[in-house]
Every structure is written in structure tokens, then in C-alpha cells.
């Protein structure tokens, strides 16, 4: 009988990845400092830990490869079996002395903490916990060594492992199946709510959950007078000669998809030139972005490609970023493919890396038929990118 080789779990892969990133960035230590994570979960915690922590806890990673968990004695029994940490140090009365002793032993010159001005996925440390940490370390020089862990977290979230990519790919596949099923269901004189409920039925059949809030997932926008955005479906009805827009994403084994599609009620020969021109503009802009994106480019440089193309085609620029990262969340943080606007902070200045999963999405507005918008999911490869979704090449025509 051969020796059974145990594959590392996803959290083991990500924990090992964290040590590698610390070494790469030359940051001595990174500390996830949390409590009562069922109520107040740091966004990064689900990447490196299964379950919740109740008492004040310090999960410490170092560039030399240490992984140490200082947790309450009742939490320790849940952390040890994960085989993620080299040391699990329980405490009973107070974490203060154990934490100070551990830092004295490690002697870090820099300690990454989870605070960030621009990236919500890197901003998991609450103000109260930050003050408490400073209180526990009073009289030491450790608070002077605190730095933002944003560079660590953006790389950890963004560099998808093979298992993460497998789950995202499956989520995209299921999303496209449901879209195909929807193309057989939708018809004129249906309300947006009718269609919305159909999607939910199909999600239940496929055993998946929502990539974002149920109230507007999917977004269902029928006709020229419905403004696209983060609003839910209404009693607005589909009509012949009108467009139907969807923004839909599912969660499969904790990983998300995010795709937009456009339908038209009529035959291909019925599509107005105004609509066709708009559709081709959006479709081709996405392709231009896909041809340009590769490791090493900056987020805003990718956005400029499509923004310029859309304006050259005679449309106003779209009022959002071209693409966000996708992972455990539909909006997964890190580098953004977006313009250099104040609202996005420094995120568009981030560097695209191999293994990043992005959306490519934009819209244009027609004079008589409303907005036309598409969204695809890609993974960045060594020399470019690969579509995880099957790009929509033409309008889905509903003519029954």
C-alpha cells in the first residue's frame, strides 16, 4: 500500500504564502489582532483561519517563517487541529504578558497591522482594538514599529492559489449556466421581480449562495428608463424592442463570480443600429483591456485604454472603475483597474500581478434605449490574461 500524500488545505496554502510575502517585502512580522470575530470579523481572517475567535487573539507571521497563534485557552482547541500554526499559545487571565514575551523573542523591527486608508479589505483593525494593543505594549517601542499591512494583504488576497482559482472558475461556470437557463425563461410582459425570483430558484437548484446582497442580486433592468446600479428589481415589465440587463454573481465554496449580460427582445434583424453600435463599443472595449492587461502594468493604465476607446466612439466616459478584483468577495480589494479619482485613493496605482482575478466591466448610454453594459471575469497570467467567463459576443435575442 502506497504512502498517502495529504494536500495542504487552502488556509495552509495562504498561510505559507503570507510568510513568503513578508520575506519578499522585507517586513519582519505581520499581526492579525482580533476578538469576537463572529461579530467583528477582520476581512483577511477567512483566508488564514477556519472558525471564529472569541477572546483577544494575536495571529503572528514572520518573514523567517514563524506562524504563532496567541489565543484564549477555550479557543486553542479549535485552532490547533488546523495545522496552520507552529505554535499555539493559550492564555487564561490576560494576553498582555504572553504577547509582550512573544514579541521580545521575535524582535521584529516592523510589525504590519491591518489598517488602511484606501483598501477596505486591509482595514480590519478596529480603533478600539488598536488602542487596546497600544495599552498592552505601553512602555515598549513596539507601537513605534507599527506599519500598515496593506501591501501584505493586497498580495495575499490577490495572488490566487490553484485551489482558489478552481473555485472561482466553478462559480463562473455555474453563473453562466444560470444565464443560459434564464435565456429560455425570460419573455415579454414579465416583471423584473418575476425574473429575479427565477434566478433565485435556479441558485437554489445549483446549491449556491449570493456573491453580494440579495436585494439586488441579480440586478434586473428592463427597458430604457431603468438606471443601472445597486438597486433591486421592480414591477417594471419587459417589452418587445427593449433591452434587458443583468448584473449577477454567485458564491461557490466561499468564492465568487460577477458577470453582466445584455438581452434584447426581438430577432437579430430587429436590433436598432444605435443599440448595436453601443453593444459593439462595450464588447470591443473589454477585448482591448484584455489584450493590454499583464503583470507589471498599473491599474489606471488598463482603465485608460477602455475609457479613451469609449470616448473615441462618441460616448461619455463611464462613471466607475473598469474592473475590481474577485475572490472571497465580489469586490475583493487590492489593485483596482480604475481612474485616478479621489474616491479610489491609491488603489488604481497598484501593480497588476499574475494570479489576480479581475472583472472587466463598463457601460455606454444610448439616446433612446438606455444603457448597455457587460462584465467579464479574467485571471492574469504570466504574459497577459485568460478569460474565466465566455465573453458575450452578441446580444442574446429573445424572440419566441
C-alpha positions as CSV (number, residue, x, y, z in Angstrom):
1,X,0.0,0.0,0.0
2,X,1.5,3.4,-1.1
3,X,2.0,6.3,1.2
4,X,-0.9,8.7,1.1
5,X,0.1,12.3,0.3
6,X,-2.0,14.8,2.1
7,X,-2.7,18.0,0.1
8,X,-2.5,21.2,2.2
9,X,-5.7,23.0,2.9
10,X,-6.5,26.3,1.4
11,X,-5.7,28.1,4.7
12,X,-2.4,26.3,5.0
13,X,-1.6,27.4,1.4
14,X,-2.5,31.0,2.2
15,X,-0.6,31.0,5.5
16,X,2.6,29.7,3.7
17,X,2.0,32.4,1.1
18,X,1.9,35.1,3.9
19,X,5.4,34.1,5.1
20,X,6.7,34.3,1.5
21,X,5.2,37.8,1.0
22,X,6.7,39.0,4.3
23,X,10.1,37.8,3.1
24,X,9.6,39.4,-0.3
25,X,8.6,42.8,1.2
26,X,11.3,42.5,3.9
27,X,8.7,43.1,6.7
28,X,9.7,41.3,9.9
29,X,6.2,40.4,11.2
30,X,2.5,40.7,10.5
31,X,-0.1,40.5,13.3
32,X,-3.8,39.9,12.9
33,X,-5.2,41.3,16.2
34,X,-8.9,40.4,16.7
35,X,-11.6,39.4,19.2
36,X,-15.2,38.2,19.0
37,X,-14.8,37.6,15.2
38,X,-18.3,36.3,14.8
39,X,-19.5,39.9,15.4
40,X,-16.4,41.8,14.1
41,X,-14.5,39.8,11.6
42,X,-11.3,41.1,10.0
43,X,-11.8,40.7,6.2
44,X,-8.5,38.8,5.9
45,X,-9.2,36.3,8.6
46,X,-11.2,33.9,6.5
47,X,-8.1,33.4,4.2
48,X,-5.9,32.0,7.1
49,X,-8.3,30.6,9.7
50,X,-11.4,28.4,9.7
51,X,-13.9,29.2,12.5
52,X,-14.1,32.1,15.0
53,X,-12.0,33.5,17.8
54,X,-13.7,34.8,21.0
55,X,-11.0,36.2,23.2
56,X,-8.4,38.8,22.2
57,X,-6.1,36.9,19.8
58,X,-2.9,37.6,18.0
59,X,-2.0,35.6,14.9
60,X,1.6,36.4,14.1
61,X,3.5,35.6,10.9
62,X,7.2,36.4,10.3
63,X,9.4,36.7,7.2
64,X,11.6,33.9,8.6
65,X,8.6,31.5,8.5
66,X,7.1,31.6,12.0
67,X,3.4,31.2,12.4
68,X,2.2,31.8,16.0
69,X,-1.3,32.0,17.4
70,X,-1.8,33.5,20.9
71,X,-5.4,32.7,21.8
72,X,-7.7,32.2,24.7
73,X,-7.5,28.8,26.3
74,X,-11.0,27.9,25.2
75,X,-10.1,28.9,21.6
76,X,-6.9,26.9,21.4
77,X,-8.6,23.5,20.9
78,X,-10.2,24.8,17.8
79,X,-7.0,26.3,16.3
80,X,-4.5,23.5,16.9
81,X,-6.2,20.9,14.7
82,X,-6.0,23.3,11.7
83,X,-2.2,22.5,11.4
84,X,-1.6,26.1,10.3
85,X,0.5,27.4,13.3
86,X,3.8,26.2,14.5
87,X,2.9,27.4,18.0
88,X,-0.5,27.8,19.6
89,X,0.0,29.6,22.9
90,X,-3.1,29.7,25.1
91,X,-3.7,32.2,27.9
92,X,-6.4,32.4,30.6
93,X,-6.3,35.7,32.5
94,X,-4.7,38.2,30.1
95,X,-2.9,38.1,26.7
96,X,-0.7,41.0,27.7
97,X,2.4,39.3,29.1
98,X,2.3,36.4,26.6
99,X,2.1,38.9,23.7
100,X,4.9,41.0,25.0
101,X,7.1,38.0,25.7
102,X,6.5,36.6,22.2
103,X,7.4,39.9,20.5
104,X,10.5,40.2,22.7
105,X,11.5,36.7,21.4
106,X,10.8,37.6,17.8
107,X,12.4,41.1,17.9
108,X,10.5,42.5,14.9
109,X,11.7,45.9,13.6
110,X,8.4,46.3,11.7
111,X,5.0,44.9,12.6
112,X,2.3,45.0,10.0
113,X,-1.2,45.8,11.3
114,X,-4.5,45.7,9.4
115,X,-5.2,49.4,8.8
116,X,-5.5,51.2,5.5
117,X,-6.9,54.4,4.2
118,X,-7.9,53.2,0.7
119,X,-8.4,49.4,0.8
120,X,-11.3,48.2,2.9
121,X,-10.1,44.6,2.7
122,X,-6.9,45.7,4.5
123,X,-8.7,47.8,7.1
124,X,-9.9,45.2,9.6
125,X,-8.3,46.5,12.8
126,X,-10.9,48.4,14.8
127,X,-10.0,51.7,16.6
128,X,-10.8,50.1,19.9
129,X,-8.5,47.2,19.4
130,X,-5.7,49.4,18.2
131,X,-6.0,51.4,21.4
132,X,-6.0,48.2,23.5
133,X,-2.9,46.9,21.7
134,X,-1.1,50.2,22.4
135,X,-2.1,49.9,26.1
136,X,-0.8,46.4,26.4
137,X,2.5,47.4,24.8
138,X,2.9,50.6,26.8
139,X,6.5,51.2,27.8
140,X,7.9,49.3,24.8
141,X,9.0,50.6,21.4
142,X,6.7,48.2,19.5
143,X,4.0,50.8,18.8
144,X,6.6,52.9,17.0
145,X,7.2,49.9,14.7
146,X,3.6,49.5,13.5
147,X,3.1,49.9,9.7
148,X,0.1,49.3,7.5
149,X,-0.2,45.7,6.4
150,X,-2.0,46.8,3.2
151,X,1.0,45.7,0.9
152,X,0.9,42.3,2.6
153,X,-2.9,41.8,2.4
154,X,-3.3,43.0,-1.2
155,X,-0.8,40.5,-2.3
156,X,-2.2,37.7,-0.2
157,X,-5.8,38.3,-1.4
158,X,-4.7,39.0,-5.0
159,X,-2.4,36.1,-5.7
160,X,-4.9,33.3,-6.2
161,X,-3.7,29.8,-5.4
162,X,-4.7,26.9,-7.7
163,X,-7.4,25.9,-5.3
164,X,-8.8,29.5,-5.2
165,X,-8.8,29.7,-8.9
166,X,-10.5,26.4,-9.2
167,X,-13.4,27.6,-7.0
168,X,-13.8,30.9,-8.8
169,X,-13.8,29.1,-12.2
170,X,-16.5,26.9,-11.0
171,X,-18.5,29.8,-9.7
172,X,-18.3,31.5,-13.1
173,X,-19.3,28.2,-14.8
174,X,-22.5,28.0,-12.6
175,X,-23.3,31.6,-13.2
176,X,-23.1,31.1,-17.0
177,X,-25.4,28.0,-16.7
178,X,-28.0,30.1,-14.9
179,X,-27.8,32.8,-17.5
180,X,-28.4,30.2,-20.2
181,X,-31.4,28.8,-18.3
182,X,-32.6,32.4,-18.0
183,X,-32.5,32.9,-21.7
184,X,-35.0,30.1,-22.0
185,X,-37.3,31.6,-19.4
186,X,-37.5,35.3,-20.0
187,X,-40.2,36.8,-22.2
188,X,-42.0,40.0,-22.8
189,X,-44.5,41.2,-20.3
190,X,-42.6,39.8,-17.3
191,X,-41.7,42.0,-14.4
192,X,-38.2,42.4,-13.2
193,X,-39.3,40.7,-10.0
194,X,-40.5,37.7,-11.9
195,X,-37.1,37.2,-13.5
196,X,-35.3,38.0,-10.2
197,X,-37.2,35.2,-8.5
198,X,-36.4,32.8,-11.3
199,X,-32.6,33.4,-10.8
200,X,-33.1,32.6,-7.1
201,X,-34.9,29.4,-7.8
202,X,-32.0,28.3,-10.1
203,X,-29.4,29.2,-7.5
204,X,-31.2,27.0,-5.0
205,X,-31.2,24.1,-7.5
206,X,-27.4,24.6,-8.1
207,X,-26.7,24.8,-4.4
208,X,-25.0,28.2,-4.4
209,X,-25.4,31.4,-2.5
210,X,-25.1,35.2,-3.2
211,X,-21.9,37.0,-4.1
212,X,-23.4,40.2,-2.7
213,X,-26.6,41.4,-1.1
214,X,-29.7,39.5,-2.0
215,X,-31.8,42.7,-2.5
216,X,-30.0,43.5,-5.8
217,X,-28.6,40.1,-6.9
218,X,-29.3,39.8,-9.6
219,X,-29.8,43.3,-10.8
220,X,-32.6,43.1,-13.4
221,X,-33.0,46.3,-15.5
222,X,-35.7,46.3,-18.2
223,X,-36.1,49.0,-20.8
224,X,-34.6,52.4,-21.3
225,X,-35.9,54.1,-18.2
226,X,-34.2,51.9,-15.6
227,X,-30.9,53.3,-14.3
228,X,-28.3,50.7,-13.7
229,X,-26.7,50.5,-10.3
230,X,-27.1,48.8,-6.9
231,X,-30.8,48.9,-6.8
232,X,-33.2,46.0,-6.7
233,X,-35.8,44.8,-9.2
234,X,-39.2,46.4,-9.6
235,X,-42.6,45.7,-11.2
236,X,-41.2,47.3,-14.4
237,X,-42.1,45.0,-17.3
238,X,-40.1,43.7,-20.3
239,X,-41.3,44.8,-23.7
240,X,-40.6,43.9,-27.3
241,X,-37.8,46.0,-28.8
242,X,-36.4,46.8,-25.4
243,X,-33.1,45.7,-23.7
244,X,-32.8,43.7,-20.6
245,X,-29.7,44.0,-18.4
246,X,-28.4,41.7,-15.7
247,X,-25.6,42.0,-13.0
248,X,-25.3,38.7,-11.3
249,X,-22.8,36.8,-9.2
250,X,-22.8,33.7,-7.0
251,X,-20.8,32.3,-4.2
252,X,-19.4,28.7,-4.6
253,X,-17.4,27.2,-1.7
254,X,-16.7,30.7,-0.4
255,X,-15.5,32.1,-3.8
256,X,-17.4,34.5,-6.1
257,X,-18.3,35.3,-9.7
258,X,-19.5,38.6,-11.1
259,X,-20.9,38.8,-14.6
260,X,-23.2,41.2,-16.5
261,X,-25.2,40.3,-19.6
262,X,-27.5,42.0,-22.1
263,X,-30.6,40.6,-23.7
264,X,-32.8,42.1,-26.5
265,X,-36.4,41.3,-27.1
266,X,-36.6,40.7,-30.8
267,X,-34.7,39.0,-33.6
268,X,-31.2,39.9,-34.6
269,X,-32.6,41.8,-37.6
270,X,-34.7,43.9,-35.2
271,X,-31.7,45.3,-33.3
272,X,-31.5,49.1,-33.9
273,X,-28.2,50.4,-35.2
274,X,-28.0,52.6,-32.1
275,X,-28.1,49.6,-29.8
276,X,-25.7,47.5,-32.0
277,X,-23.1,50.3,-32.0
278,X,-23.3,50.6,-28.3
279,X,-23.0,46.9,-27.7
280,X,-20.0,46.6,-30.0
281,X,-18.4,49.5,-28.3
282,X,-18.6,47.9,-24.9
283,X,-17.7,44.4,-26.2
284,X,-14.6,45.7,-28.0
285,X,-13.5,47.9,-25.2
286,X,-13.4,44.8,-22.9
287,X,-11.3,43.0,-25.5
288,X,-8.9,45.9,-25.8
289,X,-8.4,45.8,-22.0
290,X,-7.9,42.1,-22.0
291,X,-5.2,42.5,-24.8
292,X,-3.4,45.1,-22.7
293,X,-3.5,43.8,-19.2
294,X,-0.5,41.8,-17.9
295,X,1.7,41.6,-14.8
296,X,3.5,44.8,-14.1
297,X,1.1,47.4,-15.5
298,X,-0.7,49.8,-13.2
299,X,-4.4,49.6,-12.6
300,X,-5.2,53.1,-14.0
301,X,-3.2,52.3,-17.2
302,X,-5.7,49.5,-18.0
303,X,-8.7,51.7,-17.3
304,X,-7.3,54.4,-19.6
305,X,-7.4,52.0,-22.6
306,X,-11.1,51.5,-22.4
307,X,-12.0,55.0,-21.2
308,X,-10.3,56.5,-24.2
309,X,-11.8,54.0,-26.7
310,X,-15.3,54.7,-25.4
311,X,-14.9,58.4,-25.9
312,X,-13.4,57.9,-29.3
313,X,-16.6,56.0,-30.2
314,X,-18.7,59.1,-29.3
315,X,-19.8,58.3,-25.8
316,X,-19.3,59.9,-22.4
317,X,-16.9,58.1,-20.1
318,X,-18.4,55.6,-17.7
319,X,-18.7,56.7,-14.1
320,X,-16.9,53.9,-12.3
321,X,-13.8,51.8,-12.5
322,X,-13.2,49.3,-15.3
323,X,-12.5,46.4,-13.0
324,X,-12.2,45.2,-9.4
325,X,-10.7,42.0,-8.1
326,X,-12.8,39.0,-7.3
327,X,-12.2,36.3,-4.7
328,X,-13.9,35.5,-1.4
329,X,-15.8,38.7,-2.1
330,X,-17.2,40.0,-5.4
331,X,-15.3,43.2,-4.6
332,X,-12.1,41.7,-3.2
333,X,-10.0,44.8,-2.6
334,X,-6.4,45.4,-3.7
335,X,-5.3,46.9,-7.0
336,X,-8.2,48.5,-8.9
337,X,-8.5,48.9,-12.7
338,X,-9.8,52.4,-12.3
339,X,-9.2,56.1,-13.0
340,X,-7.1,58.4,-10.7
341,X,-10.2,59.8,-8.9
342,X,-10.2,60.8,-5.2
343,X,-12.9,58.2,-4.4
344,X,-10.5,55.4,-5.3
345,X,-7.5,56.7,-3.4
346,X,-4.2,54.9,-4.3
347,X,-5.9,51.7,-5.4
348,X,-5.6,52.4,-9.2
349,X,-1.9,53.0,-8.7
350,X,-1.4,49.4,-7.7
351,X,0.5,46.9,-9.8
352,X,-1.3,44.1,-11.6
353,X,0.1,40.7,-10.6
354,X,0.0,37.2,-12.0
355,X,-2.9,35.3,-10.3
356,X,-5.1,38.3,-9.9
357,X,-8.7,37.8,-10.9
358,X,-10.4,40.9,-12.2
359,X,-13.7,42.0,-13.7
360,X,-13.7,43.9,-16.9
361,X,-16.9,46.0,-17.0
362,X,-18.2,49.2,-18.4
363,X,-21.3,50.8,-19.9
364,X,-22.3,53.3,-22.5
365,X,-25.6,55.2,-22.7
366,X,-27.7,55.3,-25.8
367,X,-30.1,58.1,-26.7
368,X,-33.3,56.0,-27.0
369,X,-32.6,52.6,-25.4
370,X,-30.9,53.3,-22.1
371,X,-27.6,51.8,-21.0
372,X,-25.6,48.9,-22.5
373,X,-23.3,47.2,-20.1
374,X,-21.2,44.0,-20.0
375,X,-18.9,42.4,-17.4
376,X,-16.4,39.5,-17.8
377,X,-14.1,37.8,-15.4
378,X,-10.4,37.3,-16.2
379,X,-7.3,35.8,-14.5
380,X,-3.9,37.5,-15.1
381,X,-1.4,35.1,-16.5
382,X,2.4,35.2,-16.8
383,X,2.2,37.2,-20.1
384,X,-1.3,38.5,-20.3
385,X,-4.7,37.3,-19.1
386,X,-7.2,34.5,-19.7
387,X,-11.0,34.8,-19.7
388,X,-12.7,32.7,-17.0
389,X,-16.0,33.6,-18.4
390,X,-17.1,33.2,-22.1
391,X,-17.2,36.8,-23.4
392,X,-20.6,37.8,-24.7
393,X,-20.0,38.4,-28.4
394,X,-23.6,39.4,-29.4
395,X,-26.9,40.4,-27.8
396,X,-28.9,37.5,-26.5
397,X,-32.1,37.8,-28.7
398,X,-35.4,36.7,-27.2
399,X,-37.9,36.2,-29.9
400,X,-40.5,33.5,-29.0
